[in-house]
Amino acid sequence: MRLLLAVSGGIAAYKACDLVSRARKAGCDVRVAMTPHATRFVDPVTFQALAGSPVYLDMFREHPSGDIDHIAWAQWAQVVVVAPATANIIGKLAAGIADEAVSTLLMAVPAATPVLLAPAMNTHMWLNPVVQRNMRWLDELGRHVATGSAAVVIEDASLAVPLPEEDDHENPTGWWNNVRTVFRKKATAEIEEQAAEEGEE
């Protein structure tokens, strides 16, 4: 699986390091993108070492090949996980704002690619009517899925969902199980589409 992790600027950003490690252990190819605020909590070098690939930070970086990072990375991903998903990045997604590397990348993700959100913020921020409205709007759009059985956010820097356990069957509501479920559905749909095309030939 090609997993793109988008890290936004909350104290829970350090938890995302474990997500990268476990995803790599499970056989995923992982790329990490960080907002400017996220780099204030975790050094990009940490994610680069864990993911085994450069971290996407600058949407204005030039390439001799002419590639545009946010387009290329968005098309590369089979599943996108935003963790932690702060009130800020949730608001940008809901409003269609693309003003830095991560929000621009997320706007470029193809419609068929699932985007999973792991909200993490102060409880009062989470219960703010504006944040709740934004989450409802993203849910209505049908593309952004809040991971876990409930996105109840706590103040001790934990993500809104449990981290994946070694045995996914023991963690049925965890984000990793959701990622795998989404990926299996996507893979099944692609196989069925290919079979249908071959049947028409």
N, C-alpha and C positions, 0 to 999 in steps of 0.2 A: 504494500500500500504506500502511496506517496502522500504523506501527511504534512500539511503546512500549518505550523503553529504561529499564531499572531499573538504577541505578548503586549499588553497595554500597561499603563503606568500606575500600578497599585502595589502595595506591600506584598500581596499574594504572588507577585511575579516570581519570587524565588521558588514557589511551589512548582512552577512550570518547568523548572530544571528536572524535576523527577519525572514529569510527563515525558520529556524528551528521552531520558534514559530508558524508561520502560517501553516506550514506543520502538526505540532502536533495538532493544532486547527482543521485542516481539517480531522483529524482522522488517520494520517500516523504514522507508527512506524518509528522512525528516529534514525539512527546511524551517528556519525560524526567521520571523520578521518582528521588529521591535519598534514601538513608538519612541519618540525622544524622551518622554517621561519614564518609560520602562527602563531605559538605560541608566536612570538615576538610582534604580533599585538593584539591578543585576548588570554586571559588566557584559557586554556582547561577546567578549572572548570566552566567557563561561559557556554560553549557548553554542558558540562555534566549536568548542572542544567536544561538547556532548553530542551535537548533531553531526559533526564531521564535515561541515560545510559552512561557507561564509554566511553571516547574518545580514539580512536586508535591512538597511537603515536609511539610505539616502535615495529618494526618488529622482534626484537630479544627477546621479552618478552617470558618467558617460562611458560607453563601451565602444571599442574599435569596430566591433561587428555591427554596431547600430541597434542592438537589442534593447528593448525597453523593459526594465526589470519587472515593474508591477504587472505588465501584461504577460510576460513570459512565466513568471512565478505563478500567477493566477491560473494560467492554462496548464501548468505542470501538476498542480494539486489535484488529487482525487477526493480528498476530504480536507476541510479547513476547520481548525479548532481555535477559537479565540479564548485564551486563558492566560491571565484573568481577563474577563470582560468587565471593564470598569463602567461606571455610569457615563463617562465621557465617550468611550468608543461605542457604547450601546446607543447613545444619543446621536452620534454621527451616522451610524448605520441606519437608524430610523429616519433621519432627515436627508440621507443621501449626500452627506458632506465628505469630501475627499480633499484634505488639506495637509496631509503628511504621508509618509511611506505606507503605514499600515492601513489607514482608512482608504487611501487611493487603491491599494492592492485589493482590499475587500470589495470595493466597488467594481473591480474588474473581474471578479470571480464569475465564471460562466454559470448560467441559470441552473444547469444540471448538476453542479457540484454542491453537495451539502455543506452547510456552514453551521457548526455547533458552537454554542456559546456557553461559557462557564462563568456566570456572573460572580463578582467578588467585590464587596465594598462594605462600608459601615451599614449596620442594620437600618438606621434612620434614612440613609441615602437610598437603600434598596426599597424602602417603603414609601419613598417620595412619590406622590401621584404622577409626576412627570416620567419618572423611571418606569413605573408600572404601566403607564400609557404606552411608552416606547416599546416595552416588552410585548404588550398585547398587539401592537401594530406589526412588529416583526413576526409574531406568531401568525397573524392573519395573512401575511405575505406568503407564508408556507415554506420559506427557505431557511430561516434561522431557527434552530432548535435549541432550547435551553436544556442542557444536559442534567441528568439526575431526575429523581422522582419529584423533587421540589427544589426550587432555586432559593432556598432560605439562606441568607448570607449572614455570617457571623463576623465579629470584630477582631478575632484573634489571628487574622491573616490567612485563614483557611479558604480554599476555594469553595464554591457553592456546592460542589459535588465531591464524592469520595474519590480518592486516587485509585487507579486500577490495582487490584491485588494480583498476586502471582497466578491464582486460579480465577479466571473470569467468572466461572460458574458460582463462585462464592461472593461475587460482587455484582449481582444482576442489575443494579440501578446505577452503576458507576459510569463515568464518562467513556471509559475505554470500551465497555460493552456496547454503549451507544454508537461509538465510532465504528466498531466492527459490524454491528447490525446494519448501519447505514451503508457501509462499504459492500456487505454481502448483497443487499438489495440492489445497489448500483451495478454490481458485477452480474447479478442474475438478469437484470433488465438488459444489459449490454449483450449477454449471451442470447437471450430470447430475440432481441432485435437482429442480431447477426444471423440467427437461424431462420428468421422470417425473410431476411433479404436473400439468403441462399435458396430458400424454397421458391422464391419468385423467379429465380434465374432458370 
